[in-house]
Amino acid sequence: DIPAIRDLAITTSIGVIILIFTKLILIPVALSYIGVGEKAAKRSLKAESATNATSLLGVLWSMIGRCSERRYAIPLVVVGLALGAVSMVISHKFLQIGDLDAGAPELRPESRYNQDIAYINAHYRISGDQFAVITATGPEGIRDYATLVEQDRLAWTLQQLPEVIAVESLGSSISLINMGISEGNPKWLDIPRNHTIESLAVGTAINNSPELLSGDASVAPVIAYLKDHRAASLARVAQAAQGFADEHNSEQRKFLLAAGSAGIDAATNQVVAVANYRMLGLVYASVVLLCYITFRNWRAVVVALVPLAITSFLCEALMVALGIGIKVSSLPVIALGVGCGVDYALYLVTVQLAAQRSGHPLGQAYREALNFTGGVVCLVGITMGASVITWAWSPIKFQANMGILLAFMFVWNMVGALLLIPALSYFLLRTPEAAR
């Protein structure tokens, strides 16, 4: 239901389709004309032969290959599952929906803009974060005395919240105007019952603030100026406004949530809270389906998906540590990590299964997978992690946080795949004796 996410899905899918064309068709066609030099071919053969036990890469593959042995597999699986469980608890309890910082969340707290916003909020009863509750009636219904009283009560309810700097409404303005035209006597600080005086007060209020009443007097907002638009602040204000609406709505008048910048943010947070689980569910469902079509083995699907799920929970725990909330801009990042992270499992498990189906024992099959695609897995993980970690030095806070988050997911997916796939395979994918 979020247009930005929908557009991102379409453009990303187009990009992947183009990648399929370039990788499977364009590169072979180009090589048919350009060819491969003799030096490059010899260097490639030398690199393949360098995976013997005496080379550095061969020693590394030998060490990682031992993760398929019982004495290494058990502690690796236990530690991996424990990390996933702890991260899941942390994300469930502390991960929030929406912005967690005051001011513009894309900028750092020490930025000039955020400092100016903080100064204005602290010294003036005004804010750019406006939460507007709409009072809706029939034509000329806002002028009704009972409606103005209910609107003033809502303004008073919102004013009591610590997140609210000031509240502006037609009902509150009429009370001040009525006192003003009565020589400033505080006894008249009330909504007048007299229709003539009320009309005069309403006209004066509209002249000063025309946004407080629609042309046919059927709609009028109660505008709350908030200290910030953090997730907790928006949730509390929305809860108070909705509670008042549930209690005071009637056939004559309804209080509708919500307009204003903060009101839109609050509504967006509610949509994102639902979309987060739906989006991850759809992403994992598609990955499970395509992995099963590829492997034709449910155990192999579990082996490929467990490191991915652990990384997702670790990523959410890292978001808690970095003070990042889930919102429209950060929502696709975890899904992106799942889509990119499953590559490593596909590279390794595909070759491992092929070797096992040829009769090789698990340890030998996984070492063949490392020799064949292990270098690619490391190269992809390190390249993608090294490229996005440079964002961490960006003056834009959001970009810096996303760089750290993406680098963590790319590298940790790589490490998890290299270590946990053989460990999980020990329990789920050992080569049958008949095949051996």
Buried (B, 14 or more C-beta within 10 A) or exposed (E): EBEEBEEBEEEBEEEEEEEEEEEEEEEEEEEEEEEEEEEEEEEEEEEEEEBEEEBEBBEBBBEBBBBBBEEBBEEBBEEBEEBBEEBBEBBEEEBBBBBBBBBBBBBBEEBEEBEEBBEEBEEEEEBBBBBBBBBBBEEEBBBBBEBBBBBBBBBBBBEEBEBBBBBBBBBBBBBEBBBBEBEEEEEBEBBBEEEEBBEBBBEBBBEEBEEBBBEEBBBBBBBBBBBBBBBBBBBBBBEBBBEBBEEBBEEEBEBBBBBBBBBBBBBBBBBBBEBBEEBBEEBBEEBBEEBBEBBEBEBBBBBBBBBBBBBBBBBBBBBBEBEBBBBBBBBBBBBBBBBBBBBBBBBBBBBBBBBBEEEBBBBBBBBBBBBBBBBEBBEBBEEBBEEBBEBBEBEBBBBBBBBBBBBBBBBBBBBBBBBBBBBBBBBBBBBEEEEE
